[in-house]
Amino acid sequence: MVQIAVPKESAPGERRVALTPEVVGRLVKEGCAVRLEAGAGASAFFSDEAYRQAGAQVVGAEEVLEGAQIVLTVGPLEAAALPRVSHEAILIGFQYPHRDPKRVEALADWGISTLAMELIPRITRAQSMDALSSQATVAGYRATLIAAQLSSRFFPMLTTAAGTIRPARVLVMGVGVAGLQAIATAKRLGANVWAYDVRKAAAEQALSLGAKVIELPISAEGEGGYARELTEEEQAIQQGALAQQVGQMDVVITTAQIPGRRAPMLVSAEMVGRMAPGSVIVDVAAESGGNCELTRPGETLEVGGVRIAGPLNLPSELPIHASEMYAKNLYNLCRLLIKNAELAPDWSDEILAGALLTHRHEITHEPTRSLVGA
C-alpha cells in the first residue's frame, strides 16, 4: 500500500490544495493510503470531513509526512519540513528551481527524488499531467475578469436609448494556454479582440477563437511549444510595429512567459504613454518580471491615466477549480509511479525522466544543475 501525504501549503496567499476529496477517493479505491494535514483544503473550500469521507486520514502537521512514500504539494515544500521527509520519498509539486537554486541543492543533499510539475514534457502522452496548462487556463480567465473590472468601459457593444456603445478593443499578447483562455473569455464578454504572438503556429489558434491576428515579419518558434528569445534586431522590429497597435487598444492583456527565464518585454513605457486615459493593462507575467516595463508585481498602479495591474498567483484566486484541475494532473502522474498498489517508478519513462529534478543525491535537470554550479 503506497503512503501518500498532502501537507498544508505554506506560501502566503496560496489557497490551492494538492488533492481534492474526489481524487483522494480514487486513490484510496486503487489501494493507496492518503494522509492529509488538517485544514489543508480549507482555503479551497474542501473540509476535513469531506476528506475523511473520501477515505483520507486527517492528521496534524507533525504527523502528515511520517512514513510518506509520495508527498504531493502545490508549491515548494517549506524547508523546515524537509527533515521529516523520508530519504526514499518522491516529492511532487511546482518547484520553481530557477527562483531558488539553493533549495534544489538541499533537496539533492537530502536524497529525495523530486518531480517538478513545471518540467512535465509538452507531449501528447503527458497532456493529462500538464499542470502548467491547467493552471494557465485559470490565470487567463481570471486576468480577463480583472481587466473588465478595472476598465472604464463596457466590454460588449450596447444599444441603449442614450445611443450605441462600441465594444472594447482588447489585445492579448502571448497566445499560449493563458492567452487563448483570455481571448475566449474576452470574446464571451463581447469585446473586439486582437492577438499577437511571435510564434506563427499561434495565429491559427487565435483565429479559431475569433480574434484578429497582428502579424509581424518575425518567427520565434522554440522547443516544447514555447517561443525562443528574440534577437536585439527582432526586438526592435517588434517594438516599432506594436507601438501603434497598443496605442489603439482599450485593454491589453500580456501572458508571454519562458519557463526558467525572465518574461520577455513586450510593452514599453513609451507604448503605455500612447494609450488613452482609462485604458488597462493586465500583466499575467508579473511573477516572472512582467511583459510591461512599468509593471510592479503584486500592485495596481496608474500611469498617465492607464491602469497597470501585476497580479500574482492568479490560479489561487479561483481555488476550487484550480485545485480540481491540479489534483487530476497529480493523479494521472501518480498512476505512472504506482503499479499494483506498490510504488514502482520507471525512471526511464520519458515523462518521469523529463520532470525529474533531483534523484539519489543528484540534480538531474541540466539547466538547474548549471544554475547551481554558477
Number of C-alpha atoms within 10 A of each C-alpha: 14 23 20 26 29 25 28 26 23 15 12 6 12 19 25 31 30 30 29 25 22 15 18 26 19 14 22 18 13 16 15 21 19 26 26 28 22 20 20 26 28 14 18 22 15 20 16 21 14 15 25 17 13 20 20 24 18 21 16 14 17 11 16 24 27 15 16 24 20 25 24 28 25 27 20 20 22 12 10 7 12 15 10 14 21 19 18 16 19 24 27 26 21 20 24 19 22 17 12 13 19 13 19 24 20 16 24 21 16 20 20 23 24 27 25 23 27 19 23 22 19 19 13 8 11 17 15 18 24 25 25 19 19 23 22 23 21 23 27 28 22 23 29 27 16 16 25 20 13 19 19 16 18 16 25 18 15 13 10 8 6 6 8 10 14 15 18 24 20 29 30 30 26 25 24 24 19 29 31 26 24 33 31 21 19 28 18 11 18 17 23 21 25 21 27 24 26 26 20 17 13 20 19 11 15 25 14 11 15 15 25 16 19 16 16 15 10 15 16 16 17 12 9 9 13 17 21 15 16 15 10 9 8 17 16 11 14 17 16 12 15 18 19 13 15 21 18 16 21 24 32 28 30 30 30 27 23 15 13 15 12 16 21 22 17 20 23 16 12 12 19 26 16 17 24 15 16 16 27 29 31 29 29 33 26 25 18 19 20 26 27 27 16 18 24 18 18 13 12 15 14 15 12 13 15 21 22 26 27 24 22 19 16 20 24 22 18 17 21 19 17 25 25 20 24 26 26 21 22 23 20 15 21 19 15 16 18 18 13 10 18 13 19 13 15 13 15 9 10 15 21 22 17 19 20 23 29 27 21 16 16 18 24 19 18 10 14 21 18 11 13 17 9 7
